[in-house]
């Protein structure tokens, strides 16, 4: 597709590509955030692939640390181990893989 399109365009293209590969992918996947058994918020992940990988898409000049933090929070909220941050920037596609870090065994949250 090239560069300069909105995130939503890349999201639809990714859905087509993933499904043509035979992968199950949901877009705009709802995520509930819990704290001590209470729902405290809701989020939406761009893509959830095979129930195992969250993909967050961006279309910005350069990805920011806040984008990585957003993805890591999605991983925590869903107990998903792997996430991909894909940025369709001005000149190239950038990809970062993020992994969920488990809290210490004595951490109640």
C-alpha positions as a Markdown table, in Angstrom:
| # | Residue | x | y | z |
|---|---|---|---|---|
| 1 | Unk | 0.0 | 0.0 | 0.0 |
| 2 | Unk | 2.9 | 2.4 | 0.5 |
| 3 | Unk | 3.0 | 5.1 | 3.2 |
| 4 | Unk | 0.8 | 7.8 | 4.4 |
| 5 | Unk | -2.5 | 6.0 | 4.8 |
| 6 | Unk | -4.6 | 6.0 | 8.0 |
| 7 | Unk | -4.2 | 3.2 | 10.6 |
| 8 | Unk | -7.6 | 1.9 | 9.6 |
| 9 | Unk | -6.5 | 1.3 | 6.0 |
| 10 | Unk | -3.5 | -0.7 | 7.2 |
| 11 | Unk | -5.7 | -2.6 | 9.6 |
| 12 | Unk | -8.0 | -3.8 | 6.8 |
| 13 | Unk | -5.0 | -4.7 | 4.7 |
| 14 | Unk | -3.5 | -6.7 | 7.5 |
| 15 | Unk | -6.8 | -8.6 | 8.0 |
| 16 | Unk | -6.9 | -9.5 | 4.4 |
| 17 | Unk | -3.3 | -10.7 | 4.5 |
| 18 | Unk | -3.7 | -12.7 | 7.7 |
| 19 | Unk | -6.9 | -14.4 | 6.6 |
| 20 | Unk | -5.4 | -15.3 | 3.2 |
| 21 | Unk | -2.6 | -17.1 | 5.1 |
| 22 | Unk | -5.4 | -19.1 | 6.9 |
| 23 | Unk | -5.0 | -17.3 | 10.2 |
| 24 | Unk | -7.9 | -16.3 | 12.4 |
| 25 | Unk | -7.7 | -12.6 | 13.2 |
| 26 | Unk | -10.2 | -10.3 | 14.9 |
| 27 | Unk | -9.9 | -6.6 | 14.6 |
| 28 | Unk | -10.9 | -4.0 | 17.2 |
| 29 | Unk | -10.7 | -6.7 | 19.8 |
| 30 | Unk | -12.3 | -5.5 | 23.1 |
| 31 | Unk | -10.2 | -5.8 | 26.3 |
| 32 | Unk | -11.5 | -5.4 | 29.8 |
| 33 | Unk | -9.1 | -4.3 | 32.5 |
| 34 | Unk | -9.5 | -5.8 | 36.0 |
| 35 | Unk | -8.1 | -4.8 | 39.3 |
| 36 | Unk | -8.7 | -7.0 | 42.3 |
| 37 | Unk | -11.7 | -8.6 | 40.6 |
| 38 | Unk | -13.3 | -5.3 | 39.5 |
| 39 | Unk | -13.6 | -4.0 | 36.0 |
| 40 | Unk | -11.7 | -0.7 | 36.0 |
| 41 | Unk | -11.6 | 0.1 | 32.3 |
| 42 | Unk | -11.8 | -1.1 | 28.7 |
| 43 | Unk | -9.4 | -1.0 | 25.8 |
| 44 | Unk | -9.4 | -2.0 | 22.1 |
| 45 | Unk | -6.6 | -3.8 | 20.4 |
| 46 | Unk | -6.2 | -3.3 | 16.7 |
| 47 | Unk | -5.8 | -7.0 | 15.9 |
| 48 | Unk | -5.8 | -10.3 | 17.9 |
| 49 | Unk | -4.3 | -13.1 | 15.8 |
| 50 | Unk | -5.0 | -16.8 | 16.5 |
| 51 | Unk | -6.0 | -15.9 | 20.1 |
| 52 | Unk | -2.2 | -15.6 | 20.8 |
| 53 | Unk | -0.7 | -12.4 | 19.4 |
| 54 | Unk | -1.9 | -8.8 | 19.8 |
| 55 | Unk | -0.9 | -6.6 | 17.0 |
| 56 | Unk | -1.0 | -2.8 | 17.5 |
| 57 | Unk | -0.8 | -0.7 | 14.3 |
| 58 | Unk | 0.5 | 2.8 | 14.0 |
| 59 | Unk | 0.9 | 5.2 | 11.1 |
| 60 | Unk | 3.2 | 7.8 | 12.6 |
| 61 | Unk | 6.6 | 9.4 | 11.7 |
| 62 | Unk | 8.3 | 7.4 | 14.5 |
| 63 | Unk | 6.9 | 5.1 | 17.1 |
| 64 | Unk | 7.0 | 6.5 | 20.7 |
| 65 | Unk | 7.7 | 4.7 | 23.9 |
| 66 | Unk | 4.0 | 5.3 | 24.8 |
| 67 | Unk | 3.1 | 3.0 | 21.9 |
| 68 | Unk | 5.2 | 0.2 | 23.3 |
| 69 | Unk | 3.7 | 0.8 | 26.8 |
| 70 | Unk | 0.2 | 0.6 | 25.3 |
| 71 | Unk | 1.0 | -2.8 | 23.8 |
| 72 | Unk | 2.5 | -4.1 | 27.0 |
| 73 | Unk | -0.6 | -3.0 | 28.9 |
| 74 | Unk | -2.8 | -4.9 | 26.4 |
| 75 | Unk | -0.6 | -8.0 | 27.0 |
| 76 | Unk | -1.0 | -7.7 | 30.7 |
| 77 | Unk | -4.8 | -7.1 | 30.6 |
| 78 | Unk | -5.3 | -10.2 | 28.4 |
| 79 | Unk | -2.6 | -12.5 | 29.8 |
| 80 | Unk | -1.3 | -12.7 | 26.2 |
| 81 | Unk | 2.4 | -13.4 | 25.9 |
| 82 | Unk | 3.3 | -11.9 | 22.6 |
| 83 | Unk | 2.6 | -8.6 | 20.9 |
| 84 | Unk | 3.7 | -6.8 | 17.8 |
| 85 | Unk | 3.9 | -3.1 | 17.3 |
| 86 | Unk | 3.8 | -2.3 | 13.5 |
| 87 | Unk | 4.4 | 1.2 | 12.4 |
| 88 | Unk | 3.7 | 2.2 | 8.8 |
| 89 | Unk | 5.9 | 5.3 | 9.0 |
| 90 | Unk | 7.0 | 7.8 | 6.4 |
| 91 | Unk | 9.7 | 5.7 | 4.7 |
| 92 | Unk | 9.5 | 2.1 | 6.0 |
| 93 | Unk | 7.6 | -0.3 | 8.1 |
| 94 | Unk | 9.0 | -0.8 | 11.6 |
| 95 | Unk | 8.2 | -3.8 | 13.8 |
| 96 | Unk | 8.8 | -4.4 | 17.5 |
| 97 | Unk | 8.0 | -7.5 | 19.4 |
| 98 | Unk | 7.0 | -7.2 | 23.0 |
| 99 | Unk | 6.7 | -10.0 | 25.5 |
| 100 | Unk | 4.5 | -10.1 | 28.6 |
| 101 | Unk | 6.6 | -10.1 | 31.8 |
| 102 | Unk | 5.0 | -12.1 | 34.6 |
| 103 | Unk | 4.9 | -10.4 | 38.0 |
| 104 | Unk | 6.7 | -12.0 | 41.0 |
| 105 | Unk | 4.8 | -14.8 | 42.7 |
| 106 | Unk | 4.2 | -12.7 | 45.8 |
| 107 | Unk | 2.6 | -9.7 | 43.9 |
| 108 | Unk | -1.2 | -9.8 | 44.3 |
| 109 | Unk | -1.9 | -7.5 | 41.4 |
